[in-house]
Amino acid sequence: MPEVIEKLPYFSITPDNVSLFWKGRVALYAILKAIGIKEVILPAFTCVVAVNPIIYLGAKPVYVDVDPITYNIDVKMLERENVKTLRKAKAILAQNTFGLSADLDAISEIAKKYDLFVIEDCAHGFGGFYKGKPNGTIADVSFFSTQWNKPFSTGLGGFAVTKNPEIAERLRVMEKTFIRPSARDEMVLKTLLFVRGKLATGLYWPAVKTYRWLSKKNLILGSSQGEELESPVMPDGFEKGFSGIQSKRGRKELENFDKILEHRKKIASFYKTILSDMEIEPPYEPDYAVHTYLKFPLLIKDRMKFFKLAEKEKIELGDWFVSPIHPITKDFERWHYRWGENPVAEKVSRHIVNLPTHSQVTEDYVDRIAQFLKKNRNKIYGSYEEI
Ligand SMILES: Cc1ncc(COP(=O)(O)O)c(C=O)c1O
């Protein structure tokens, strides 16, 4: 797969700089292990599986609130973070939330001052750009996810990229020495790829419910094992490399990647027009970045009610992120999260939903979504300020 990534016109890396892993979170874990960490600063609007590896390595996550219009780490808050915290930390995780790069120059400036590594969390951002450079090629080291609902999918999967030769070497060693996926892993992965096909059809809601329930019960190989969502204790066999199936699938998906990305952007542009007509602020696109629109966010007054209405009309809605450490809704202290410390992230995560942009979203489907949104306009906030 690295050779295919290299061939993408905008992704100037060499295979030597890429290490492949079983999941994106394993790639992040390997990066953190390679640089050695004590504390890691990260946005308070993320997925718990990006927090877990920090704790698995005996370090502490330090959450910083997000900007209310980019949903990325708020650089002003980062600057305000006390000097003691910045001195103690080893790295800053700069996440590409929903496909929008964080303001990396501003983050790097702070990182330089306190001698911190910048790690780009590109789980959502493959194909996007920051100031003309591809996401994942700017920071010291980056990782991507190729899990089933990410920019391109291998069912499960992740990879790390770096131009730093020492980190690259350490990652290569881990890529080689981590356990190989078993025959059972590969078989279940095939099933997952099959189920994923079904998820993208009209069977979306029943399939999602069944899939999440089975995944939580560890009955199928979901992206998250039940225990990863209960406490940050490393599951058995977490340190796992990449399989042949993932590699094969990745090559195929990458060949179509430009088409997939253009489709997402086209669907997002339809949504932007629909929202403007309804006097709802579309997602913010800063001059410095090109958004991939992996997810198209919208702020809703009563999310539960809105989801029920959508389900009734067979409209697909996503729920990223329902909490500052999605999908955790209790026992926050297990992840060193103190409720009340990040008011923007806490507010946004109570009201956000995402509109789909994947390849199965046709123009007819967008029309149906538009009708649904218009009918329920009074249930949607016009902007963050209205919350
Ligand atoms: C922001 C973010 N980072 C990292 C990950 C981890 O990716 P993976 O599921 O491939 O482990 C996710 C997963 O959804 C994510 O949303």
The ligand as an ORCA input file, in Angstrom:
! r2SCAN-3c Opt
* xyz 0 1
  C     -10.326     11.628     15.661
  C      -9.989     10.164     15.618
  N      -8.718      9.783     15.839
  C      -8.356      8.496     15.812
  C      -9.278      7.497     15.548
  C      -8.816      6.062     15.566
  O      -8.951      5.422     14.335
  P      -9.164      3.824     14.267
  O     -10.645      3.568     14.416
  O      -8.663      3.433     12.922
  O      -8.396      3.227     15.362
  C     -10.606      7.841     15.325
  C     -11.586      6.786     15.071
  O     -12.711      6.938     14.812
  C     -10.986      9.207     15.347
  O     -12.244      9.604     15.137
*
